Amino acid sequence: MKYRKLGRTGFEVSEMAHGLWGMSGWSGSSDKESLSALQLAVELGCNFFDTAWAYGNGKSDGLLGKIMKGNSGKRIYAASKIPPANDRWPALPSYKYRDVFSSEHVFKYADLIRKKLRVDTIDVLQFHVWDDGWTDEPDFRSTVEKLKDGGWIRYFGLSLNRWEPWNGIKAMRTGLVDVVQVIYNIFDQAPEDELFPACQELNIGVIARVPLDEGSLSGKMTLKTRFPKSDWRSGYFGPENLAQTIERVEKLKKILPAKMTLPKMAMRFILSHPAVSTTIAGMRELEHVRQNIAASDAGPLDKNLLAELKKHRWDRKPGPWSD
């Protein structure tokens, strides 16, 4: 496992981070398997874990807290997220800041998350949605400053809306934001345009999420793939998205180097960008943990392959099916 600095936090974090969403919101998960995967990740050098209260109403925070307690001799970094009070994803300009992240709401969930993680101070606490129109709200600044000054959190971050990487740059320039989390993968390359240069200028850590496009870049899906209605992916890979996604994945398979898997190429693409601090992989199975950590060990992709992958950029707009 290789490590990078998480921006100005100074944290030396593993290039491959462990994401816990699939351990509470997707079909086929079991706590026993999840805990085994988390433990193996720790043993193989993963030290950065991404969770959120919305992942099972604190369930994933609790799983991570158990792992952290069982590995108290190791420095494990926990990043969690405050859910929007209006329970709406993504944030829209029409929503009022006070209805989404009032001080009372933020501190209530910060306390709940601390208890689940079994810590006094959260390493990185993020707002789970964001709209830059809220940046000048006085309560935004006062809330973040109180979180930091009161020892509730070490650093603050924003989880940016799907396919809106520009929608957070204004907040970044306030000095309050230490970390941003954004969708970045072979298809979704838009963060390279404005967000990544701003992060490098301001020394803000970048957590790249959705490295496998919610599973399509695993290369295992087909036109016949279906998910249970209780699984979020049943909507994402519905009629509006599945066919065109599979078509694009098949084109990627045609340029896949010999002896390289599609997931490994996808992970290495992300880690080839110097602005990226870490990328979140959902790893419920032990073999997934081993495979993803191997992507860090392999290093950046060849520049010629990177240039070819740039041609597979897919600029999309959020829709009801993608939220």
Sine and cosine of phi, psi and omega as CSV:
sin_phi,cos_phi,sin_psi,cos_psi,sin_omega,cos_omega
0.00,0.00,0.69,-0.73,0.07,-1.00
-0.96,-0.27,0.34,-0.94,-0.09,-1.00
-0.78,-0.63,0.48,-0.88,0.03,-1.00
-0.67,-0.75,0.38,-0.93,0.07,-1.00
-0.97,0.24,0.69,-0.73,0.06,-1.00
-1.00,0.05,0.95,0.31,0.01,-1.00
0.83,0.55,-0.61,-0.79,-0.08,-1.00
-0.98,0.21,-0.03,1.00,0.09,-1.00
-0.91,0.43,-0.48,0.88,-0.05,-1.00
0.99,0.15,-0.11,0.99,0.02,-1.00
-0.89,0.45,0.75,-0.66,0.13,-0.99
-1.00,-0.03,0.98,-0.19,-0.12,-0.99
-0.95,-0.32,0.48,-0.88,0.03,-1.00
-0.91,0.41,0.65,-0.76,0.01,-1.00
-0.85,0.52,-0.58,0.82,0.05,-1.00
-0.99,-0.17,0.89,-0.45,0.06,-1.00
-0.98,-0.18,0.40,-0.92,-0.02,-1.00
-0.98,-0.22,0.88,-0.48,0.03,-1.00
-0.99,-0.11,0.68,-0.74,-0.13,-0.99
-0.97,-0.26,0.09,1.00,-0.04,-1.00
-0.85,0.53,-0.72,0.70,-0.05,-1.00
-0.91,0.41,-0.16,0.99,0.00,-1.00
-1.00,0.03,-0.01,1.00,-0.02,-1.00
-0.60,-0.80,-0.39,0.92,-0.09,-1.00
-0.90,-0.43,-0.01,1.00,-0.02,-1.00
-0.90,-0.43,0.37,-0.93,0.00,-1.00
-0.96,0.28,0.42,-0.91,0.09,-1.00
1.00,0.09,0.11,0.99,-0.03,-1.00
-1.00,-0.06,0.52,-0.86,0.09,-1.00
-0.68,-0.73,0.60,-0.80,-0.05,-1.00
-0.88,0.48,-0.61,0.79,-0.02,-1.00
-0.89,0.46,-0.73,0.68,0.01,-1.00
-0.91,0.41,-0.65,0.76,-0.01,-1.00
-0.88,0.48,-0.71,0.70,-0.01,-1.00
-0.91,0.42,-0.59,0.81,0.04,-1.00
-0.91,0.42,-0.65,0.76,0.01,-1.00
-0.92,0.38,-0.66,0.75,0.03,-1.00
-0.89,0.46,-0.69,0.73,-0.02,-1.00
-0.91,0.42,-0.67,0.74,0.02,-1.00
-0.89,0.46,-0.64,0.77,0.02,-1.00
-0.86,0.51,-0.69,0.73,0.04,-1.00
-0.87,0.49,-0.71,0.70,-0.04,-1.00
-0.91,0.42,-0.48,0.88,-0.01,-1.00
-1.00,-0.05,0.11,0.99,0.14,-0.99
0.95,-0.30,0.00,1.00,0.05,-1.00
-0.96,0.29,0.78,-0.62,-0.01,-1.00
-0.79,-0.62,0.14,0.99,0.00,-1.00
-0.81,-0.58,0.82,-0.57,-0.09,-1.00
-0.79,-0.61,0.73,-0.68,-0.06,-1.00
-0.93,-0.37,0.82,-0.57,-0.02,-1.00
-0.65,-0.76,-0.06,-1.00,0.00,-1.00
-0.25,-0.97,0.51,-0.86,0.04,-1.00
-0.87,0.49,-0.55,0.83,-0.05,-1.00
-0.92,0.38,-0.25,0.97,0.02,-1.00
-0.99,0.15,0.98,0.19,0.03,-1.00
0.99,0.11,0.48,0.88,0.01,-1.00
0.78,0.62,0.79,0.62,0.05,-1.00
1.00,-0.07,-0.07,1.00,-0.05,-1.00
-0.89,0.47,-0.74,0.68,-0.04,-1.00
-0.93,0.36,-0.56,0.83,0.11,-0.99
-0.86,0.51,-0.65,0.76,0.00,-1.00
-0.92,0.39,-0.64,0.77,0.05,-1.00
-0.89,0.46,-0.69,0.73,0.01,-1.00
-0.92,0.40,-0.63,0.77,0.04,-1.00
-0.86,0.52,-0.63,0.78,0.02,-1.00
-0.91,0.42,-0.67,0.74,0.02,-1.00
-0.92,0.40,-0.65,0.76,0.00,-1.00
-0.90,0.44,-0.64,0.77,0.02,-1.00
-0.91,0.41,-0.62,0.78,-0.01,-1.00
-0.96,0.27,-0.20,0.98,0.01,-1.00
-0.79,-0.61,0.71,0.70,-0.11,-0.99
-0.88,0.47,-0.32,0.95,0.00,-1.00
-0.99,0.13,-0.10,0.99,-0.02,-1.00
-0.92,-0.39,0.55,-0.83,0.03,-1.00
-0.99,0.11,0.96,-0.29,0.02,-1.00
-0.93,-0.38,0.79,-0.62,0.00,-1.00
-0.99,-0.11,0.79,-0.62,0.00,-1.00
-0.93,-0.37,0.78,-0.63,0.09,-1.00
-0.87,-0.49,0.84,-0.54,0.01,-1.00
-0.79,-0.61,-0.01,-1.00,-0.13,-0.99
-0.64,-0.77,0.60,-0.80,0.10,-1.00
-1.00,0.09,0.79,-0.61,0.02,-1.00
-0.96,0.27,0.45,-0.89,0.07,-1.00
-0.93,0.36,0.69,-0.73,-0.05,-1.00
-0.90,0.43,-0.46,0.89,0.01,-1.00
-1.00,0.04,0.01,1.00,0.06,-1.00
0.85,0.53,0.61,0.79,-0.01,-1.00
-0.87,-0.50,0.78,-0.63,0.12,-0.99
-0.85,-0.52,0.73,-0.69,-0.13,0.99
-0.99,0.13,0.01,-1.00,0.12,-0.99
-0.95,0.32,0.59,-0.81,0.05,-1.00
-0.86,-0.50,0.48,-0.88,-0.01,-1.00
-0.85,0.52,-0.40,0.92,-0.03,-1.00
-0.97,0.24,-0.26,0.96,0.00,-1.00
-0.98,0.20,0.63,-0.78,0.05,-1.00
-1.00,0.04,0.66,-0.75,-0.04,-1.00
-0.81,0.59,-0.70,0.72,-0.07,-1.00
-0.90,0.43,-0.37,0.93,0.02,-1.00
-1.00,0.07,-0.16,0.99,-0.05,-1.00
-0.92,-0.39,-0.73,0.69,-0.06,-1.00
-0.71,-0.70,0.81,0.58,0.10,-0.99
-0.87,0.49,0.42,-0.91,0.00,-1.00
-0.83,0.55,-0.68,0.73,-0.01,-1.00
-0.87,0.50,-0.69,0.73,-0.01,-1.00
-0.91,0.42,-0.72,0.69,-0.04,-1.00
-0.88,0.47,-0.74,0.68,-0.05,-1.00
-0.95,0.33,-0.52,0.86,0.07,-1.00
-0.87,0.49,-0.75,0.66,-0.05,-1.00
-0.98,0.21,-0.49,0.87,0.10,-0.99
-0.87,0.49,-0.64,0.77,0.02,-1.00
-0.93,0.36,-0.67,0.74,0.03,-1.00
-0.88,0.48,-0.66,0.75,-0.01,-1.00
-0.92,0.39,-0.67,0.74,0.04,-1.00
-0.84,0.55,-0.68,0.73,-0.03,-1.00
-0.92,0.38,-0.64,0.77,0.02,-1.00
-0.92,0.39,-0.63,0.78,0.01,-1.00
-0.98,0.21,-0.24,0.97,-0.01,-1.00
0.91,0.42,0.68,0.73,0.02,-1.00
-0.73,-0.68,0.35,-0.94,0.10,-0.99
-1.00,0.04,-0.54,0.84,-0.05,-1.00
-0.78,-0.62,0.80,-0.61,0.00,-1.00
-1.00,0.10,0.74,-0.68,-0.04,-1.00
-0.87,0.49,-0.81,0.58,0.01,-1.00
-0.70,-0.72,0.86,-0.52,0.06,-1.00
-0.90,-0.45,0.78,-0.62,-0.06,-1.00
-0.88,-0.48,0.45,-0.89,0.26,-0.97
-0.99,0.15,0.74,-0.67,-0.14,-0.99
-0.97,0.26,-0.30,0.96,0.12,-0.99
-0.66,-0.75,0.25,-0.97,0.02,-1.00
-0.35,-0.94,0.54,-0.84,0.20,-0.98
-0.71,-0.70,0.78,-0.62,-0.09,-1.00
-0.91,0.42,-0.25,0.97,0.08,-1.00
-0.91,0.42,-0.26,0.97,0.01,-1.00
-1.00,0.05,-0.13,0.99,-0.18,-0.98
-0.81,0.58,-0.64,0.77,-0.08,-1.00
-1.00,0.06,0.06,1.00,0.04,-1.00
-0.92,0.40,0.83,-0.56,-0.01,-1.00
-0.83,0.55,-0.57,0.82,-0.02,-1.00
-0.91,0.42,-0.47,0.88,0.03,-1.00
-0.88,0.47,-0.79,0.61,-0.01,-1.00
-0.89,0.45,-0.74,0.68,-0.07,-1.00
-0.90,0.44,-0.60,0.80,0.00,-1.00
-0.92,0.40,-0.73,0.69,-0.01,-1.00
-0.91,0.42,-0.66,0.75,0.02,-1.00
-0.90,0.44,-0.62,0.78,0.03,-1.00
-0.93,0.38,-0.62,0.79,0.04,-1.00
-0.86,0.50,-0.68,0.73,-0.03,-1.00
-0.97,0.23,-0.76,0.65,-0.06,-1.00
-0.91,0.41,-0.50,0.86,-0.01,-1.00
-1.00,0.07,0.03,1.00,0.04,-1.00
0.97,0.23,0.24,0.97,0.05,-1.00
-0.95,0.32,-0.61,0.79,-0.03,-1.00
-0.67,-0.74,0.36,-0.93,0.12,-0.99
-1.00,-0.01,-0.70,0.72,-0.03,-1.00
-0.63,-0.78,0.40,-0.92,-0.07,-1.00
-0.89,-0.45,0.58,-0.82,0.00,-1.00
-0.59,-0.80,0.18,-0.98,0.07,-1.00
-0.83,-0.56,0.71,-0.70,0.17,-0.99
-0.99,-0.10,0.94,-0.35,-0.14,-0.99
-0.98,0.21,0.53,-0.85,-0.02,-1.00
-0.85,0.53,0.50,-0.87,0.03,-1.00
-0.82,0.57,0.79,-0.61,0.09,-1.00
0.86,0.51,0.46,0.89,0.11,-0.99
-0.75,-0.66,0.86,0.51,-0.09,-1.00
-0.90,0.43,-0.36,0.93,0.03,-1.00
-0.97,0.24,-0.33,0.95,-0.13,-0.99
-1.00,0.10,0.95,0.31,-0.04,-1.00
0.14,-0.99,-0.22,0.98,-0.05,-1.00
-0.91,0.41,-0.61,0.79,0.03,-1.00
-0.88,0.47,-0.70,0.72,0.02,-1.00
-0.90,0.44,-0.60,0.80,0.02,-1.00
-0.85,0.53,-0.56,0.83,-0.08,-1.00
-0.98,0.18,-0.02,1.00,0.08,-1.00
-0.98,0.20,-0.31,0.95,-0.07,-1.00
1.00,0.01,-0.05,1.00,-0.03,-1.00
-1.00,0.09,-0.43,0.90,-0.14,-0.99
-0.99,-0.11,0.82,-0.58,-0.02,-1.00
-0.97,-0.24,-0.40,0.92,-0.11,-0.99
-0.58,-0.82,0.60,-0.80,0.18,-0.98
-0.81,-0.59,0.55,-0.84,0.08,-1.00
-0.90,-0.44,0.77,-0.64,-0.13,-0.99
-0.57,-0.82,0.51,-0.86,0.10,-1.00
-0.96,0.29,0.82,-0.57,0.01,-1.00
-0.49,-0.87,0.85,-0.52,0.04,-1.00
-0.35,-0.94,-0.12,-0.99,-0.05,-1.00
-0.84,0.55,-0.63,0.78,0.03,-1.00
-0.98,0.22,-0.72,0.70,-0.13,-0.99
-0.99,-0.14,1.00,0.10,-0.08,-1.00
-0.98,-0.20,0.04,1.00,-0.07,-1.00
-0.85,0.53,-0.48,0.88,0.04,-1.00
-0.84,0.55,-0.37,0.93,0.00,-1.00
-0.92,0.39,-0.41,0.91,-0.12,-0.99
-0.93,0.37,-0.85,0.53,-0.09,-1.00
-0.84,-0.54,-0.65,0.76,-0.13,-0.99
-0.91,0.41,-0.79,0.61,-0.07,-1.00
-0.88,0.48,-0.69,0.72,0.07,-1.00
-0.86,0.51,-0.62,0.78,0.02,-1.00
-0.92,0.40,-0.64,0.77,0.02,-1.00
-0.90,0.44,-0.64,0.77,0.02,-1.00
-0.93,0.37,-0.61,0.79,0.03,-1.00
-0.90,0.44,-0.67,0.74,-0.10,-0.99
-1.00,-0.10,0.00,1.00,-0.03,-1.00
0.85,0.53,0.75,0.66,0.03,-1.00
-0.98,-0.21,0.74,-0.67,-0.01,-1.00
-0.93,0.38,0.58,-0.82,0.00,-1.00
-0.88,-0.47,0.87,-0.50,0.11,-0.99
-0.97,-0.23,0.94,-0.35,-0.02,-1.00
-1.00,0.04,0.85,-0.53,-0.01,-1.00
-0.93,-0.37,0.19,-0.98,-0.01,-1.00
0.83,0.56,0.78,0.62,-0.05,-1.00
-0.90,0.43,-0.44,0.90,-0.02,-1.00
-0.94,-0.34,0.41,0.91,0.02,-1.00
0.76,0.65,0.81,0.58,0.02,-1.00
0.85,0.53,0.32,0.95,0.09,-1.00
0.86,-0.50,-0.30,0.95,-0.06,-1.00
-0.90,0.43,-0.57,0.82,-0.03,-1.00
-0.99,0.16,0.15,0.99,0.21,-0.98
-0.96,0.28,-0.38,0.92,0.01,-1.00
0.99,0.15,0.10,1.00,-0.08,-1.00
-0.99,-0.16,-0.19,0.98,-0.06,-1.00
-0.99,0.13,0.44,-0.90,0.05,-1.00
-0.72,-0.69,0.02,-1.00,0.04,-1.00
-0.90,0.43,-0.29,0.96,-0.01,-1.00
-1.00,-0.09,-0.02,1.00,-0.03,-1.00
-0.90,0.44,0.76,-0.65,0.05,-1.00
-0.68,-0.73,0.58,-0.81,0.04,-1.00
-0.90,-0.45,0.47,-0.88,0.05,-1.00
-0.85,0.52,0.49,-0.87,-0.01,-1.00
-0.86,0.51,-0.45,0.89,0.00,-1.00
-0.97,0.26,-0.20,0.98,-0.03,-1.00
-1.00,-0.07,0.79,-0.61,-0.02,-1.00
-0.79,0.61,-0.55,0.83,-0.06,-1.00
-0.92,0.38,-0.26,0.97,0.02,-1.00
-0.90,0.44,-0.49,0.87,0.06,-1.00
-1.00,0.07,-0.67,0.74,-0.03,-1.00
-0.88,0.47,-0.68,0.73,0.01,-1.00
-0.98,-0.20,0.70,0.71,0.07,-1.00
-1.00,0.03,-0.24,-0.97,-0.07,-1.00
-0.83,0.56,-0.52,0.85,-0.07,-1.00
-0.97,0.23,-0.26,0.97,-0.16,-0.99
-0.75,-0.66,-0.49,0.87,-0.17,-0.99
-0.88,0.47,-0.80,0.60,-0.12,-0.99
-0.88,0.48,-0.73,0.68,-0.03,-1.00
-0.94,0.35,-0.49,0.87,0.06,-1.00
-0.92,0.39,-0.74,0.67,-0.01,-1.00
-0.87,0.49,-0.63,0.78,0.03,-1.00
-0.86,0.50,-0.68,0.73,-0.01,-1.00
-0.95,0.32,-0.59,0.81,0.04,-1.00
-0.90,0.43,-0.65,0.76,0.01,-1.00
-0.89,0.47,-0.57,0.82,0.05,-1.00
-0.92,0.39,-0.60,0.80,0.05,-1.00
-0.91,0.41,-0.62,0.79,-0.01,-1.00
-0.87,0.50,-0.48,0.88,-0.05,-1.00
-0.95,0.31,-0.36,0.93,0.01,-1.00
-0.95,-0.32,0.15,0.99,-0.02,-1.00
-0.93,0.37,0.84,-0.55,0.02,-1.00
-0.88,0.47,0.44,-0.90,0.03,-1.00
-0.87,0.50,0.64,-0.77,0.05,-1.00
0.93,0.38,0.29,0.96,0.07,-1.00
-0.86,-0.51,0.75,-0.66,0.04,-1.00
-0.99,0.12,0.37,-0.93,0.03,-1.00
-0.88,0.47,-0.72,0.70,0.03,-1.00
-0.86,0.51,-0.63,0.78,-0.01,-1.00
-0.92,0.39,-0.64,0.77,0.05,-1.00
-0.89,0.45,-0.64,0.77,-0.01,-1.00
-0.90,0.44,-0.69,0.72,0.01,-1.00
-0.91,0.41,-0.69,0.73,-0.03,-1.00
-0.94,0.35,-0.49,0.87,0.10,-0.99
-0.86,0.51,-0.74,0.68,-0.03,-1.00
-0.90,0.44,-0.71,0.70,-0.06,-1.00
-0.96,0.27,-0.11,0.99,0.05,-1.00
-0.98,0.21,-0.26,0.96,0.00,-1.00
-1.00,0.01,0.80,-0.59,-0.08,-1.00
-0.92,0.39,-0.31,0.95,0.01,-1.00
-0.97,0.25,-0.37,0.93,-0.07,-1.00
-0.97,0.23,0.78,-0.63,0.05,-1.00
-1.00,0.01,-0.66,0.75,-0.03,-1.00
-0.32,-0.95,0.39,-0.92,0.06,-1.00
-0.81,-0.59,0.66,-0.75,-0.10,-1.00
-1.00,0.01,0.84,-0.54,0.09,-1.00
-0.90,-0.44,0.71,-0.70,0.11,-0.99
-0.99,0.16,0.88,-0.48,-0.12,-0.99
-0.74,-0.67,1.00,0.05,-0.01,-1.00
-1.00,0.03,-0.44,0.90,-0.03,-1.00
-0.98,-0.22,0.54,-0.84,-0.06,-1.00
-0.87,0.50,-0.63,0.77,-0.02,-1.00
-0.92,0.39,-0.55,0.84,0.06,-1.00
-0.90,0.44,-0.62,0.79,0.03,-1.00
-0.87,0.49,-0.75,0.66,-0.03,-1.00
-0.89,0.46,-0.69,0.72,-0.04,-1.00
-0.91,0.42,-0.69,0.72,-0.06,-1.00
-0.94,0.33,-0.62,0.79,0.03,-1.00
-0.92,0.39,-0.51,0.86,0.06,-1.00
-0.90,0.43,-0.46,0.89,0.03,-1.00
-0.90,0.43,-0.59,0.81,0.05,-1.00
-0.93,0.37,-0.68,0.74,-0.03,-1.00
-0.88,0.48,-0.49,0.87,-0.10,-1.00
-0.97,0.22,-0.35,0.94,0.04,-1.00
0.99,0.12,-0.08,-1.00,-0.05,-1.00
-0.90,0.43,0.32,-0.95,0.05,-1.00
-0.98,0.18,0.36,-0.93,0.10,-0.99
-0.86,0.50,0.61,-0.79,-0.08,-1.00
-0.89,0.46,-0.51,0.86,0.01,-1.00
-0.94,0.33,-0.62,0.78,0.05,-1.00
-0.93,0.37,-0.64,0.77,0.04,-1.00
-0.86,0.51,-0.68,0.73,0.01,-1.00
-0.89,0.46,-0.61,0.80,0.03,-1.00
-0.93,0.37,-0.63,0.78,-0.02,-1.00
-0.94,0.35,-0.41,0.91,0.05,-1.00
-0.87,0.50,-0.47,0.88,-0.02,-1.00
-0.95,0.31,-0.20,0.98,-0.05,-1.00
-0.99,-0.15,0.23,0.97,0.09,-1.00
-0.84,0.54,0.65,-0.76,-0.05,-1.00
-0.70,-0.71,0.98,-0.18,0.00,-1.00
-0.99,0.11,0.87,-0.49,-0.06,-1.00
-0.85,-0.53,0.31,-0.95,0.06,-1.00
-0.90,-0.44,0.63,-0.78,0.00,-1.00
-0.86,0.51,0.59,-0.81,0.07,-1.00
-0.62,-0.78,0.14,-0.99,0.01,-1.00
-0.82,0.58,-0.55,0.83,-0.03,-1.00
-0.96,0.27,-0.33,0.94,-0.10,-1.00
-0.98,-0.19,-0.12,0.99,-0.09,-1.00
-0.95,0.30,0.00,0.00,0.00,0.00
